[in-house]
Amino acid sequence: MPIDPSYLSWRVKHSLGHSFRFVELANDVNDHMPDYVVQRIATALNTRRKALNGSRVLLLGLAYKRNTGDARESPAIRVAMRLLAMGADVRAVDPYVREISEAGVSVVDLTPEEVEAADAVVLLSDHDVFDLELVEQHAKFVLDTRARLRGGQVERL
């Protein structure tokens, strides 16, 4: 049975009177990962002489975990919101999450046209139904946070 790391840290502190620093550090890294992903996208676009502001970014996967429709607390949603705040045109593909409450994110289908139109494609949730070969064939640039894609245009997190 999995246990919430935040609860585990609280329980150790409550029971033993001192913090469980290892879990707290892991939580800190996880909490800042969306910022890091957005920074990596901005840096990669900059290297290609494009600004994030005005660039089209296609996010693959909005769900918290692969092959699910649960987007609650999803880091992908936080990535989308940060990209929007920085002026990006954000589109997302997720066959399990068809609607999101965040204004400004267009939910689209994974097509060659959508991939080709994107200045950056970001694999966030690696759902089994994603046609990753299509992404490899048509993307100009991919940030792969799941180590599933190959090619000269692919950067891995």
C-alpha positions in Angstrom: 0.0 0.0 0.0 1.6 3.3 -1.1 1.9 6.1 1.5 1.9 9.8 0.9 5.4 11.1 1.5 4.1 14.3 3.1 2.1 12.3 5.5 5.1 10.0 6.2 7.2 13.1 7.0 4.5 14.5 9.2 4.1 11.2 11.0 7.8 10.8 11.7 8.0 14.4 13.0 4.9 13.8 15.2 6.1 10.4 16.5 9.9 11.0 16.9 10.0 14.8 17.4 12.3 15.5 14.4 11.9 15.9 10.7 12.4 13.2 8.1 14.7 15.4 6.0 15.2 12.9 3.1 11.4 12.9 2.3 11.2 16.6 2.7 14.1 17.1 0.2 12.4 14.7 -2.3 9.1 16.7 -1.9 11.0 20.0 -2.5 12.6 18.6 -5.7 9.2 17.4 -6.9 7.5 20.7 -6.1 10.1 22.6 -8.2 10.1 20.2 -11.2 7.4 22.1 -13.1 9.5 25.3 -12.9 12.6 23.4 -14.1 10.7 21.9 -17.0 9.5 25.3 -18.1 13.0 26.7 -17.8 14.3 23.8 -20.0 11.7 24.6 -22.6 12.6 28.3 -22.6 16.3 27.6 -22.8 15.8 25.1 -25.7 13.7 27.5 -27.6 16.2 30.3 -27.0 18.9 28.1 -28.4 16.8 27.8 -31.5 16.4 31.6 -31.6 12.8 31.5 -30.5 11.2 33.2 -27.5 8.9 31.2 -25.3 6.5 34.2 -25.5 4.4 33.5 -28.6 5.8 30.0 -29.2 3.4 27.1 -29.6 4.0 24.4 -27.0 2.3 21.0 -27.3 2.0 19.1 -24.0 1.6 15.3 -24.2 -0.2 14.2 -21.1 -2.0 16.2 -18.4 -2.8 13.3 -16.0 -0.9 12.8 -12.8 0.0 9.2 -13.8 0.2 7.4 -17.1 -3.0 5.7 -18.5 -5.3 7.5 -16.0 -7.6 10.5 -16.3 -6.8 11.9 -12.9 -5.3 15.4 -13.3 -5.7 16.5 -9.6 -2.4 17.8 -8.3 -0.8 17.0 -11.7 2.6 18.7 -12.3 1.6 18.9 -16.0 -1.2 21.3 -15.2 1.4 23.5 -13.3 3.7 23.4 -16.3 0.8 24.5 -18.6 -0.1 27.4 -16.3 3.5 28.6 -16.1 3.8 28.4 -19.9 0.6 30.4 -20.3 1.8 33.0 -17.8 5.0 33.4 -19.9 3.0 34.0 -23.1 3.2 30.6 -24.8 0.3 29.3 -26.9 -0.3 26.0 -25.0 -2.0 23.0 -26.5 -2.4 19.7 -24.8 -3.1 16.1 -25.8 -4.5 13.7 -23.3 -7.0 11.0 -24.3 -8.0 10.5 -20.7 -8.2 14.2 -19.7 -10.5 15.8 -22.3 -11.3 19.0 -20.4 -9.3 21.1 -17.9 -10.6 24.1 -16.0 -7.5 26.2 -16.7 -8.4 28.8 -19.3 -6.1 29.2 -22.2 -5.1 25.5 -22.7 -6.6 24.0 -25.9 -7.1 20.3 -25.7 -6.4 18.8 -29.1 -5.8 15.4 -30.8 -2.3 14.1 -31.5 -2.0 14.6 -35.2 1.0 15.2 -37.5 -0.4 18.7 -38.1 -0.4 19.6 -34.4 3.1 18.2 -33.8 4.5 20.0 -36.9 2.9 23.3 -35.8 4.4 23.1 -32.4 7.7 24.9 -31.6 8.2 22.5 -28.7 6.5 19.2 -27.8 6.8 18.1 -24.2 6.1 14.5 -23.1 4.8 14.8 -19.6 2.6 11.7 -19.1 3.6 8.7 -21.3 0.2 7.2 -22.0 0.5 3.9 -23.9 -1.9 5.2 -26.5 0.4 8.0 -27.6 1.9 7.4 -31.1 5.5 8.3 -30.1 6.8 7.4 -33.6 4.5 10.1 -35.0 6.1 12.6 -32.5 9.6 11.5 -33.5 8.9 11.9 -37.2 7.1 15.3 -37.1 8.4 17.3 -34.1 11.0 20.1 -34.5 12.0 19.8 -30.8 10.9 17.5 -28.0 11.6 17.7 -24.3 11.1 14.1 -23.1 10.5 13.9 -19.4 9.9 10.2 -19.5 12.9 8.9 -21.5 10.7 7.3 -24.2 11.7 9.1 -27.4 14.7 9.1 -29.6 16.1 11.4 -32.3 18.3 14.4 -32.8 15.5 16.8 -32.0 14.9 15.1 -28.6 16.2 16.3 -25.3 15.7 14.2 -22.2 15.1 15.6 -18.8 
